[in-house]
Each structure stands twice: as structure tokens, then as C-alpha cells.
């Protein structure tokens, strides 16, 4: 199932139970999959047009009156374009606003560099009280959104819009603020987020065939990090690599490095965008262009262990 379909279905389910939940869009209800919500709940659905800063301001106002708004737009417009509104009208004002940034990083594909948010986590992570969740697959996001909507505070949700490569099965149980140990291992630790969990999983499976046991951790919330789970794994393996669909400056790598510098100094290898802008391309081509494939992860682990 597509991410947007899974999210829309769950929000509809929640809106039937909670009359305080409302949805906002910035002229992207069809691409973001929220159109069915508008048909079912026209009185609680607001399309503000191409005015993202206004959308966040409206969402903050709705929250101030006791509503639970969730605002949708493409990731760059949900973060860098509305940074001041998030910081002042939402976080500083202690408003209960959820913001969904779709197609983060290379998932923007053919929309090109202007629509590729390689800095969205860095922007939001610098704002006090903000929570950042990076969706892994449709099964996870369906569970996550219910817990996020029940959480009282501002949350940034970054997720692709379309097809989902399954990492978790139907028995999976999501726990907000807790990282998931996808595979256990003793030789190295991979900390991945979002779509990179699947790429890392493929690398782990290849390494296992060679007798190398890698512990793969899905860092579902990048802010706050589940430091306990991550530190326990790193102290066991002594080798760590981060994998993210984001600039390595200010994102997952930075979050892990900051934590380790303070609590367990250790060299970290990284996979992600190396301080570059985006470009037009298909998903697999962009993975190769930015050296984010499962083979890149595999090669880095091998290099790390052979030092």
C-alpha cells in the first residue's frame, strides 16, 4: 500500500472517533492522498492554496482553540519555507500541531532540486520541543500516526507519498520514541531512518551470507533519539554507520555524533547526502548518484571492519 493511502485511511478512522482532528493542505490534497478526507469531513478540511506559511498559522490558530490540526505539503515547503511559523506560532506558542512533509530527500524524484528537502530535519531539529518522525513503511506509518495524534505537542512527520517497500510485517508493533532493532548482530551497528532502513536491510542480508553479523536499528524518531537502544548496540559492536535520506549535516548522522561525543566517543561512518543540492532523477538513479545504495552501505561496512 502507498504511504499516502495508509496515512489517509488511518486519519479517516481517527476523525470518525475524534471531532477535534482537522486536516489542512496547501493545494496538494490529491498528490498527498488527502482528497478522500475532504469528501467525508468537508467541515474539518481546509485547503489554503499555495500559501504554506498561512497554513501553519491557521493550524496554530486551530490548535489554540482546542483542535488537533494536521497539515500536509511537500517536505521542503513544510519546513524551510515555513520555518518561522513553526518556530514562533507552533513550537514557541506550545501549540499541538502535526506537520506532514511528503517526498523528503531523493523521493521528490522528477520534481527536481527545488523540491528536494535535504535539509528539512536540520531545520526542524534546531527548533525546541519539536519531535521528528521518519516513516519506514506503510505498516509502520499507519500505527505511528495514531500515536502521534494522541501525543500532545508539535511533530514533524516526513514520509514518501507513493509505493512502500515493506520492512515490517503484520505482527509489527510501533512505539513512539523507541527505535526498532530490525536485525540483531555483534560485528557492527547500522543506524538508519526512513527509506534507508530498507537499503540497509538488503546490505545486512548480503553481509550475513559472508558471516558478518550486523545489528540494524531503525531510528524512527530522529528527535528525540532513542539513546538507550543506540548506545547499547554501539557499545556491543564498537563499529557504527548511519544511513539517511538527508544531508549528513544536521540530520541523523549529526544527532548520533553529538550523542556519542558526549557519552561514548567513537568514530562514525555515514551514508547520506554530502552537502549537495538535489537534481532531477528516478529513485534508483539518485541512490547511485548520492552513493546511498545497499552496495554503498555494504562496502562501507566491509571497509569499517577491515580498518
C-alpha positions as CSV (number, residue, x, y, z in Angstrom):
1,X,0.0,0.0,0.0
2,X,1.2,3.5,-0.7
3,X,2.3,5.7,2.3
4,X,-0.3,8.3,1.5
5,X,-3.1,5.8,1.3
6,X,-2.2,4.2,4.6
7,X,-2.0,7.5,6.3
8,X,-5.2,8.8,4.8
9,X,-7.1,5.7,5.8
10,X,-5.9,5.9,9.4
11,X,-6.7,9.6,9.7
12,X,-10.2,9.0,8.4
13,X,-10.6,6.3,11.1
14,X,-9.3,8.7,13.8
15,X,-11.5,11.6,12.6
16,X,-14.6,9.4,13.0
17,X,-13.7,9.0,16.6
18,X,-12.3,12.4,17.4
19,X,-14.2,15.5,16.3
20,X,-11.3,17.8,17.2
21,X,-9.0,16.4,14.4
22,X,-8.9,18.6,11.3
23,X,-6.8,18.5,8.1
24,X,-5.1,21.3,6.2
25,X,-3.4,21.3,2.7
26,X,-1.6,23.8,0.5
27,X,-3.1,22.9,-2.9
28,X,-1.8,19.4,-2.8
29,X,-4.7,17.3,-1.4
30,X,-4.8,15.0,-4.5
31,X,-1.0,14.3,-4.7
32,X,-0.8,13.8,-0.9
33,X,-3.8,11.5,-0.8
34,X,-6.0,13.5,1.5
35,X,-8.8,14.1,-1.1
36,X,-11.0,11.3,0.5
37,X,-10.8,13.1,3.8
38,X,-12.3,16.3,2.2
39,X,-15.3,14.3,0.9
40,X,-16.0,12.7,4.2
41,X,-15.2,15.7,6.5
42,X,-15.7,18.9,4.5
43,X,-16.3,21.0,7.6
44,X,-12.9,19.9,9.1
45,X,-10.8,20.0,5.9
46,X,-9.1,23.2,4.8
47,X,-7.2,23.9,1.5
48,X,-5.4,27.2,1.9
49,X,-4.0,27.2,-1.6
50,X,-0.3,27.7,-2.3
51,X,0.3,29.6,1.0
52,X,2.2,27.2,3.3
53,X,3.1,29.9,5.9
54,X,-0.5,30.8,6.1
55,X,-1.4,27.1,6.5
56,X,0.9,26.7,9.5
57,X,-0.5,29.9,11.0
58,X,-4.1,28.6,10.6
59,X,-3.1,25.3,12.1
60,X,-1.6,27.1,15.1
61,X,-4.8,29.1,15.5
62,X,-7.0,25.9,15.3
63,X,-4.8,24.4,18.0
64,X,-5.2,27.4,20.2
65,X,-8.9,26.8,20.1
66,X,-8.6,23.1,21.1
67,X,-8.5,21.4,17.7
68,X,-5.9,18.9,16.6
69,X,-4.7,20.0,13.2
70,X,-2.5,18.0,10.8
71,X,-1.1,20.0,7.9
72,X,0.2,18.4,4.6
73,X,2.5,19.6,1.9
74,X,5.8,18.6,0.2
75,X,8.7,18.4,2.6
76,X,10.7,21.5,1.5
77,X,7.5,23.6,1.8
78,X,6.6,22.1,5.2
79,X,10.0,23.0,6.7
80,X,12.4,25.6,5.2
81,X,9.5,27.7,3.7
82,X,7.6,27.9,7.0
83,X,10.5,27.7,9.5
84,X,9.5,31.0,11.3
85,X,5.8,29.9,11.6
86,X,6.9,26.5,13.0
87,X,9.3,28.1,15.5
88,X,7.1,31.0,16.7
89,X,3.4,30.2,16.0
90,X,3.7,26.5,16.8
91,X,6.7,25.5,19.0
92,X,7.2,28.7,21.0
93,X,3.4,29.1,21.4
94,X,3.2,25.4,22.6
95,X,0.6,24.5,20.0
96,X,-0.4,20.9,19.3
97,X,0.2,20.9,15.5
98,X,1.3,18.0,13.4
99,X,3.1,18.7,10.1
100,X,3.5,16.1,7.3
101,X,6.3,16.7,4.8
102,X,5.9,14.3,1.9
103,X,8.6,13.0,-0.5
104,X,11.6,14.1,1.5
105,X,15.1,13.9,0.1
106,X,15.5,12.0,-3.1
107,X,11.9,10.8,-3.0
108,X,10.9,14.0,-4.8
109,X,12.5,12.4,-7.9
110,X,11.4,14.2,-11.1
111,X,10.3,17.3,-9.3
112,X,14.0,18.1,-9.0
113,X,16.2,20.1,-6.8
114,X,13.8,22.8,-5.8
115,X,11.5,20.2,-4.3
116,X,14.2,18.1,-2.7
117,X,14.5,18.6,1.0
118,X,17.9,17.6,2.0
119,X,17.8,19.9,5.0
120,X,14.3,19.5,6.5
121,X,15.4,17.5,9.5
122,X,18.2,20.0,10.2
123,X,15.7,22.9,10.1
124,X,13.1,21.4,12.4
125,X,15.6,19.7,14.7
126,X,17.0,23.1,15.6
127,X,13.6,24.2,17.0
128,X,13.0,23.4,20.7
129,X,10.2,20.9,21.6
130,X,9.8,19.6,18.0
131,X,9.6,15.9,17.5
132,X,10.8,14.4,14.2
133,X,9.5,11.0,12.9
134,X,10.8,9.5,9.7
135,X,8.5,6.9,8.2
136,X,9.9,3.5,7.2
137,X,6.9,1.7,5.5
138,X,3.1,1.7,5.3
139,X,2.6,-0.7,8.1
140,X,4.6,1.5,10.5
141,X,3.1,4.8,9.4
142,X,-0.4,3.6,9.9
143,X,0.4,2.7,13.6
144,X,2.6,5.8,14.1
145,X,0.1,8.4,13.1
146,X,-2.4,7.2,15.8
147,X,0.2,7.6,18.5
148,X,1.4,10.9,17.1
149,X,-2.1,12.3,17.0
150,X,-2.5,11.2,20.6
151,X,0.7,12.9,21.6
152,X,0.2,16.5,22.9
153,X,2.9,18.6,21.2
154,X,4.3,19.6,17.8
155,X,5.5,16.8,15.5
156,X,7.1,16.8,12.0
157,X,6.4,13.7,10.0
158,X,8.5,13.0,6.9
159,X,7.4,10.3,4.5
160,X,7.2,9.3,0.9
161,X,3.9,9.6,-0.9
162,X,3.8,6.5,-3.1
163,X,4.9,2.9,-3.0
164,X,6.3,1.4,0.1
165,X,9.0,-1.3,0.3
166,X,8.0,-3.4,3.3
167,X,10.4,-3.7,6.1
168,X,8.0,-4.7,8.9
169,X,5.3,-7.4,8.8
170,X,1.7,-7.6,10.1
171,X,3.0,-8.5,13.6
172,X,5.0,-5.3,14.0
173,X,4.2,-3.0,17.0
174,X,5.3,0.6,16.8
175,X,6.3,2.5,19.9
176,X,6.7,6.3,19.6
177,X,10.2,7.4,20.7
178,X,11.6,3.9,20.6
179,X,14.0,2.7,17.9
180,X,13.4,-0.7,16.4
181,X,16.1,-3.4,16.2
182,X,15.4,-4.8,12.8
183,X,18.2,-7.4,12.9
184,X,20.5,-8.3,15.7
185,X,24.3,-8.6,15.3
186,X,27.6,-8.4,17.0
187,X,30.1,-7.1,14.4
188,X,28.8,-3.6,13.5
189,X,25.8,-1.3,14.0
190,X,23.8,0.4,11.3
191,X,21.5,3.2,12.4
192,X,19.1,4.0,9.6
193,X,16.0,6.1,9.2
194,X,13.1,6.3,6.7
195,X,13.6,4.7,3.3
196,X,17.2,3.9,4.1
197,X,16.2,1.2,6.6
198,X,15.2,-0.9,3.6
199,X,18.5,-0.2,1.8
200,X,20.4,-1.1,4.9
201,X,18.4,-4.3,5.4
202,X,19.5,-5.5,2.0
203,X,23.1,-4.8,2.8
204,X,22.8,-6.6,6.1
205,X,21.3,-9.7,4.4
206,X,24.3,-9.8,2.0
207,X,26.8,-9.4,4.8
208,X,25.1,-12.2,6.7
209,X,25.9,-14.6,3.9
210,X,29.5,-13.8,4.4
211,X,29.4,-14.5,8.2
212,X,29.2,-10.8,9.2
213,X,26.5,-10.1,11.7
214,X,25.3,-6.5,11.6
215,X,22.8,-5.0,14.0
216,X,20.3,-2.8,12.1
217,X,18.5,-0.2,14.1
218,X,15.6,1.9,12.7
219,X,15.8,5.3,14.3
220,X,12.1,6.1,13.9
221,X,12.3,9.4,15.8
222,X,15.4,11.4,15.0
223,X,14.4,13.9,17.6
224,X,14.4,12.7,20.3
225,X,16.8,9.8,19.6
226,X,16.3,6.6,21.5
227,X,19.8,6.9,23.0
228,X,19.4,3.9,25.2
229,X,18.9,1.4,22.4
230,X,21.5,3.0,20.2
231,X,24.2,3.2,22.8
232,X,23.6,-0.3,24.0
233,X,24.2,-1.6,20.4
234,X,27.3,0.6,19.7
235,X,28.9,-0.4,23.0
236,X,28.5,-4.0,21.9
237,X,29.7,-3.8,18.3
238,X,32.2,-0.8,18.5
239,X,31.5,-0.1,14.8
240,X,28.8,2.3,13.7
241,X,27.4,3.7,10.4
242,X,24.4,6.0,9.9
243,X,22.2,5.9,6.8
244,X,19.8,8.7,6.0
245,X,17.9,10.2,3.1
246,X,19.1,13.7,4.1
247,X,22.1,15.9,4.3
248,X,24.6,14.4,6.7
249,X,24.9,17.9,8.2
250,X,22.2,18.4,10.7
251,X,20.4,15.1,10.3
252,X,20.7,11.6,11.7
253,X,24.5,11.5,11.5
254,X,24.8,14.7,13.3
255,X,22.3,13.6,16.0
256,X,24.2,10.4,16.6
257,X,27.6,12.1,16.5
258,X,26.5,14.7,19.0
259,X,25.2,12.0,21.4
260,X,28.4,9.9,21.1
261,X,30.7,12.9,21.5
262,X,29.0,13.5,24.9
263,X,28.5,9.9,26.1
264,X,30.7,7.4,24.2
265,X,33.3,8.9,21.8
266,X,33.7,6.7,18.8
267,X,34.4,7.1,15.0
268,X,31.3,7.1,12.9
269,X,30.9,6.3,9.2
270,X,28.0,7.8,7.3
271,X,25.8,7.3,4.2
272,X,23.7,10.3,3.1
273,X,23.7,13.5,1.1
274,X,27.2,15.1,1.4
275,X,26.3,18.8,1.4
276,X,24.8,18.9,-2.1
277,X,21.6,20.1,-3.7
278,X,19.1,17.8,-5.4
279,X,18.5,17.1,-9.0
280,X,16.0,15.5,-11.4
281,X,16.2,11.8,-11.5
282,X,14.5,8.5,-10.7
283,X,14.8,6.9,-7.3
284,X,17.3,4.2,-8.2
285,X,19.5,6.6,-10.2
286,X,19.5,9.1,-7.4
287,X,20.5,6.4,-4.9
288,X,23.5,5.7,-7.1
289,X,24.3,9.4,-7.7
290,X,24.5,10.2,-4.0
291,X,26.1,6.8,-3.1
292,X,23.2,5.6,-0.9
293,X,22.6,2.2,-2.3
294,X,22.7,-1.1,-0.4
295,X,26.1,-1.8,-2.1
296,X,27.5,1.5,-0.8
297,X,26.4,0.5,2.7
298,X,27.8,-3.0,2.2
299,X,31.2,-1.6,1.0
300,X,31.4,0.9,3.9
301,X,30.8,-1.8,6.5
302,X,33.4,-4.0,4.9
303,X,35.9,-1.1,4.9
304,X,35.0,-0.3,8.5
305,X,35.6,-3.8,9.7
306,X,38.9,-4.1,7.8
307,X,40.5,-1.0,9.4
